[in-house]
Amino acid sequence: MSKLKYLVLLVVAVQLSSCKLFFPNYLFRDNGNLVYFELSDSLQNEAQTIMPGDVITFFLTTREGYQLVDAAATGGGMMNQQMGFRPSYIVRPEGTVEFPIVGDVSVLGMTRLELENLLEEKYSGVYNDPFILLEVTNRRAFVFTGLGGGRVISLPTENTTLIEVIALVGGIPQGAKSHKIRVIRGDMDAPSIKKVDFSTIDGLKDADFIIQPNDLIVIEPITRVAPAVLRELTPVLTLITTVLTFYLLIRR
């Protein structure tokens, strides 16, 4: 009975410690103190704003974009070549960008459309009815799939959804849980977290959840304890077997 008690205690200890002991590469575990949000919360409705380190490209034309329409109608190759060349401007740590002619512009916290309107206003003193096309080209999200899997995904549009990002990484990988997906957003000291279950049709209600730049998407891995325990114990058992074999050979 005493041996059985110790065996049970050993099994319980292994179960309690197995996640950290046998799966040290398992990222962003739920420690039981996380607060989750639903789609109706502000987590979904936050506007995508410009941040330090963002890379901005823009194209400027005059007469409220008349040249773009005219080029499209005539197949204007020169205009297409001009649009193809778009220099990049990096947002400085203090949130400013130095644009041609107008100089330093504070862009921190602005949306793409707000910055387009601001630049059109600034360039109106130099050009007649300026029309600006602006893009933030380095927006990305981070996807961690299972144990040891991770990818950086460029967000193709401002309205890239969660289901699109999962499709971009090849879907839910083997060895991961489709019913335990977490989206982590905001200040990493106190992040906002959303839990998603894509294992059933009911999960489609979260499929159009908009992913924002620098979101972390964590697909929880399946933790198979028995193979992990065997993997960790195999070197120890091999060493013990070798020592015993060597000892028996010496005794002979």
VENGI-V81234 format. One record per backbone hydrogen bond with DSSP energy under -1.0 kcal/mol. NH is the residue of the N-H (numbers start at 1). CO is the residue of the C=O. If there is no record, write none. Layout:
BEGIN
NH_CO + NH_CO
END
This chain:
BEGIN
5_1 + 6_2 + 7_3 + 8_4 + 9_5 + 10_6 + 11_7 + 12_8 + 13_9 + 14_10 + 15_11 + 16_12 + 17_13 + 18_14 + 21_17 + 22_18 + 26_23 + 37_193 + 41_38 + 44_41 + 50_110 + 53_91 + 54_51 + 56_89 + 57_135 + 59_133 + 61_131 + 63_128 + 64_129 + 65_62 + 66_63 + 69_65 + 70_66 + 71_67 + 72_68 + 73_69 + 74_70 + 75_71 + 76_71 + 80_76 + 81_77 + 82_78 + 83_79 + 84_80 + 85_81 + 89_56 + 91_54 + 92_96 + 95_92 + 97_105 + 99_103 + 102_100 + 103_99 + 105_97 + 107_95 + 108_95 + 109_50 + 110_107 + 115_111 + 116_112 + 117_113 + 118_114 + 119_115 + 120_116 + 121_117 + 122_118 + 123_119 + 126_123 + 127_123 + 131_61 + 133_59 + 135_57 + 137_55 + 141_153 + 142_215 + 143_151 + 144_217 + 145_149 + 146_219 + 151_143 + 153_141 + 155_139 + 160_157 + 162_209 + 163_207 + 165_161 + 166_162 + 167_163 + 168_164 + 169_165 + 170_167 + 171_166 + 176_173 + 177_220 + 180_177 + 181_196 + 182_218 + 183_194 + 184_216 + 185_192 + 190_187 + 192_185 + 194_183 + 196_181 + 198_178 + 203_200 + 204_201 + 205_202 + 206_203 + 207_204 + 209_206 + 211_160 + 214_140 + 215_212 + 216_184 + 217_142 + 218_182 + 219_144 + 220_180 + 222_175 + 228_224 + 229_225 + 230_226 + 231_227 + 232_228 + 233_229 + 234_230 + 237_233 + 238_234 + 239_235 + 240_236 + 241_237 + 242_238 + 243_239 + 244_240 + 245_241 + 246_242 + 247_243 + 248_244 + 249_245 + 250_246 + 251_247 + 252_248
END
